[in-house]
Amino acid sequence: MRTLARNKIRIFYANYRDKIPLKDEYGNLTGEYKISYHNPIAIMANVSAARGEATTRQFGEDESYDRLIVLDDPKFPIATTSVLWIDTSPELAEDGSTKTPHDHIVKRVAPSLNSVSIAVSRVSITPYPQGNDSYIDWRDDGQGNVSILSNVLSVSDDGFGNVNIKAGVV
């Protein structure tokens, strides 16, 4: 019942590939990395609505997640390093790659005998001001707490409630 075809929607996922070391204009390694993912793959999955407090906490009391995805393949190749496009659809290039930022990350994967449950959290991806292909990943939990998922180089407060975050590439 939990994976009826009528309850499924089309989403995309991409698995982690590797970390690419970045070099400066002189060819020297900077110590920073860019995360690389495989091309997005479309799947049909049962995706819950945004969760509330009445939701069953099958991932434990301390795990924070926004939505639950249920698939009928317990060996589905997804991990906590995967990224998803649920509320947006990636614009795919001819080679299958995309520049569209993902909108969800995998928090937990819980396989069972006949299915797999995947807890996901929404993230906002903001391009760096320099306009290159790097992004700052961050998540606002709706209660004033923000989690930065990139390397934070410095955080400053201007005294007026504005926080400036300078982040490096993960």
MARTOR-583794 format. One record per residue (C-alpha): y negated, x, z; residue number from 1. Coordinates in pm, 1 decimal. Example, Ala and Ser with C-alpha at 12.3 -4.5 7.8 and 13.67 -1.06 7.14 Angstrom:
# MARTOR-583794
[markol [450.0,1230.0,780.0],1]
[markol [106.0,1367.0,714.0],2]
//
This chain:
# MARTOR-583794
[markol [0.0,0.0,0.0],1]
[markol [-245.7,281.1,78.7],2]
[markol [-226.1,424.4,-274.7],3]
[markol [-230.4,113.2,-491.6],4]
[markol [-369.7,181.4,-838.8],5]
[markol [-642.0,-81.7,-791.4],6]
[markol [-775.4,106.6,-485.8],7]
[markol [-808.8,441.8,-662.1],8]
[markol [-1128.0,589.5,-801.6],9]
[markol [-1182.7,889.9,-1026.4],10]
[markol [-1292.1,1203.0,-844.2],11]
[markol [-1294.7,1572.3,-931.5],12]
[markol [-1177.4,1871.5,-730.2],13]
[markol [-1182.9,2248.2,-781.0],14]
[markol [-982.1,2506.0,-591.0],15]
[markol [-1114.2,2838.0,-466.2],16]
[markol [-1061.8,3128.4,-707.3],17]
[markol [-1216.6,3440.1,-551.1],18]
[markol [-1528.1,3614.7,-419.5],19]
[markol [-1723.7,3809.6,-679.4],20]
[markol [-1919.5,4108.6,-542.3],21]
[markol [-2284.7,4102.8,-647.9],22]
[markol [-2471.2,4405.8,-777.8],23]
[markol [-2841.7,4483.0,-780.6],24]
[markol [-3043.9,4575.1,-1088.6],25]
[markol [-2919.1,4936.9,-1059.7],26]
[markol [-2549.6,4843.2,-1056.0],27]
[markol [-2503.1,4908.2,-684.1],28]
[markol [-2299.0,4667.9,-472.2],29]
[markol [-2525.5,4460.9,-245.8],30]
[markol [-2262.4,4354.9,9.2],31]
[markol [-2313.6,3991.9,-93.5],32]
[markol [-2060.4,3777.0,-274.8],33]
[markol [-2062.2,3472.7,-499.2],34]
[markol [-1779.7,3224.5,-443.6],35]
[markol [-1590.4,3137.8,-760.8],36]
[markol [-1393.2,2816.6,-817.4],37]
[markol [-1152.2,2706.3,-1088.7],38]
[markol [-1271.6,2442.7,-1336.7],39]
[markol [-1296.8,2086.8,-1195.4],40]
[markol [-991.1,1864.3,-1243.3],41]
[markol [-1012.0,1483.6,-1253.5],42]
[markol [-773.4,1284.8,-1033.4],43]
[markol [-736.2,923.7,-924.9],44]
[markol [-736.9,888.8,-546.0],45]
[markol [-786.2,636.3,-267.8],46]
[markol [-1117.4,730.9,-104.5],47]
[markol [-1227.2,552.4,210.4],48]
[markol [-1576.8,426.9,265.4],49]
[markol [-1798.2,633.7,491.4],50]
[markol [-1621.7,637.0,826.6],51]
[markol [-1744.3,480.2,1144.6],52]
[markol [-1648.9,536.1,1504.8],53]
[markol [-1370.6,275.7,1485.4],54]
[markol [-1177.1,493.9,1239.6],55]
[markol [-842.5,637.5,1348.3],56]
[markol [-883.3,1002.8,1440.4],57]
[markol [-569.0,1143.5,1286.7],58]
[markol [-724.7,1489.9,1260.4],59]
[markol [-810.8,1512.8,1630.4],60]
[markol [-1109.2,1441.0,1847.5],61]
[markol [-1313.9,1747.9,1757.8],62]
[markol [-1292.8,1733.9,1378.2],63]
[markol [-1598.7,1584.2,1210.7],64]
[markol [-1550.5,1433.1,865.5],65]
[markol [-1717.4,1165.1,655.7],66]
[markol [-1444.0,1024.0,433.1],67]
[markol [-1068.8,1019.5,403.3],68]
[markol [-879.3,1067.1,76.7],69]
[markol [-515.9,956.1,54.2],70]
[markol [-288.8,1076.0,-227.5],71]
[markol [75.3,982.6,-282.2],72]
[markol [181.0,1343.6,-352.8],73]
[markol [241.9,1536.1,-27.1],74]
[markol [250.0,1866.8,-219.3],75]
[markol [-86.7,1810.5,-390.1],76]
[markol [-249.5,2154.3,-449.3],77]
[markol [-563.2,2124.1,-238.3],78]
[markol [-678.3,2337.7,55.0],79]
[markol [-965.7,2362.8,300.5],80]
[markol [-1134.3,2601.1,55.6],81]
[markol [-1150.9,2335.3,-219.7],82]
[markol [-1464.8,2146.3,-322.5],83]
[markol [-1496.7,1789.4,-452.9],84]
[markol [-1722.9,1568.5,-660.9],85]
[markol [-1687.1,1214.8,-521.4],86]
[markol [-2030.9,1050.2,-542.9],87]
[markol [-2134.6,1251.4,-848.2],88]
[markol [-1951.5,1336.6,-1165.8],89]
[markol [-1968.9,1696.3,-1290.5],90]
[markol [-2103.4,1755.5,-1638.0],91]
[markol [-1828.3,1957.7,-1800.3],92]
[markol [-1895.3,2227.1,-2061.0],93]
[markol [-1660.9,2280.7,-2356.9],94]
[markol [-1462.7,2540.4,-2162.2],95]
[markol [-1414.0,2297.0,-1868.9],96]
[markol [-1660.7,2468.1,-1635.4],97]
[markol [-1956.4,2295.4,-1470.0],98]
[markol [-2295.3,2378.7,-1322.9],99]
[markol [-2312.3,2044.1,-1138.1],100]
[markol [-2310.0,2115.9,-761.6],101]
[markol [-2021.3,1965.8,-564.7],102]
[markol [-2100.5,1698.1,-306.1],103]
[markol [-1804.2,1721.1,-64.5],104]
[markol [-1594.7,1992.1,98.6],105]
[markol [-1244.4,1966.5,241.2],106]
[markol [-1232.0,1983.0,621.5],107]
[markol [-860.8,1920.7,687.3],108]
[markol [-542.1,1853.7,490.5],109]
[markol [-262.8,1656.9,661.7],110]
[markol [54.7,1620.5,453.3],111]
[markol [316.6,1369.1,561.4],112]
[markol [654.7,1270.8,422.7],113]
[markol [527.6,1060.3,129.1],114]
[markol [153.6,1123.8,112.0],115]
[markol [-128.0,1358.6,202.4],116]
[markol [-450.1,1270.7,386.5],117]
[markol [-757.3,1483.2,321.9],118]
[markol [-1062.2,1472.8,551.1],119]
[markol [-1381.5,1555.6,360.1],120]
[markol [-1747.0,1602.6,454.7],121]
[markol [-2052.3,1545.5,243.1],122]
[markol [-2269.1,1848.8,170.7],123]
[markol [-2605.2,1885.6,2.0],124]
[markol [-2630.4,2173.2,-240.1],125]
[markol [-2978.4,2315.3,-298.2],126]
[markol [-3047.8,2576.1,-567.8],127]
[markol [-3210.2,2896.7,-451.2],128]
[markol [-3584.1,2909.9,-525.4],129]
[markol [-3530.9,3205.0,-761.5],130]
[markol [-3360.8,2963.8,-1002.1],131]
[markol [-3037.0,3162.0,-1040.3],132]
[markol [-2688.4,3008.2,-1026.3],133]
[markol [-2653.0,3049.2,-647.9],134]
[markol [-2673.3,2763.4,-399.3],135]
[markol [-2734.7,2705.8,-31.6],136]
[markol [-2465.8,2474.4,110.2],137]
[markol [-2572.8,2266.3,408.4],138]
[markol [-2459.7,1952.4,588.4],139]
[markol [-2664.1,1710.6,797.9],140]
[markol [-2448.5,1507.1,1037.0],141]
[markol [-2711.8,1232.4,1065.3],142]
[markol [-2784.3,1314.2,1429.9],143]
[markol [-3029.8,1595.7,1369.3],144]
[markol [-2767.3,1871.1,1349.6],145]
[markol [-2753.7,2080.8,1034.7],146]
[markol [-2469.5,2318.2,949.3],147]
[markol [-2542.9,2602.6,706.1],148]
[markol [-2240.6,2705.7,500.3],149]
[markol [-2402.3,3013.5,341.9],150]
[markol [-2484.3,3353.4,490.2],151]
[markol [-2803.7,3302.2,689.5],152]
[markol [-3030.8,3605.6,674.0],153]
[markol [-3316.7,3468.1,884.4],154]
[markol [-3438.6,3147.0,1046.1],155]
[markol [-3802.2,3090.1,1138.0],156]
[markol [-3996.7,2798.4,1287.2],157]
[markol [-4356.9,2746.5,1173.3],158]
[markol [-4450.2,2566.0,1499.3],159]
[markol [-4494.7,2228.7,1326.5],160]
[markol [-4129.1,2122.3,1329.0],161]
[markol [-4048.1,2287.0,995.5],162]
[markol [-3764.6,2536.0,989.4],163]
[markol [-3745.8,2794.4,711.6],164]
[markol [-3402.8,2933.7,634.3],165]
[markol [-3350.2,3238.0,415.9],166]
[markol [-2985.5,3251.0,309.6],167]
[markol [-2779.0,3499.4,115.6],168]
[markol [-2493.6,3429.5,-122.0],169]
[markol [-2158.6,3388.2,50.3],170]
//
